[in-house]
């Protein structure tokens, strides 16, 4: 199976915030944004794996700035790393008031997807070959995020998280 570049999985999705997408304060509801993000992330994982995918986890969702009624929302999704049968997808969300101009980052998150074969069983996915420094950093950090997800889900013992232990040991020695 041939490795792929992160750029090959890039998805840019745009939505406009309508009244039925908002809460009583005319801000985009968090659940609606998570729904849109899941769609963009799934498309990115499908582009990388050329398979149907299912969401395995959603983590590190940060809400930095509210999105208002009438704003245009741009969601950028790209696979950061592949692990055997799963893929981590990073999402960046931007809000733009088109008449006023300007674009501000609103959210970011990491979603994990598992690729499925025709029988609905997990199947191997291509590796990722990062091309630039940002992609290499996200690729390296993805292993630590994965180990943390596995520990929190009870599927990995903390003592087995070699990357996380190395990170904490390096920080301890710097103190």
Secondary structure as UniProt FT lines:
FT   HELIX           6..9
FT   STRAND          11..16
FT   HELIX           19..21
FT   TURN            24..25
FT   STRAND          27..28
FT   HELIX           30..49
FT   STRAND          52..63
FT   TURN            69..70
FT   STRAND          72..83
FT   TURN            84..85
FT   STRAND          86..96
FT   TURN            98..100
FT   STRAND          103..116
FT   TURN            118..119
FT   HELIX           133..152
FT   TURN            153..154
FT   HELIX           158..160
FT   HELIX           162..174
//
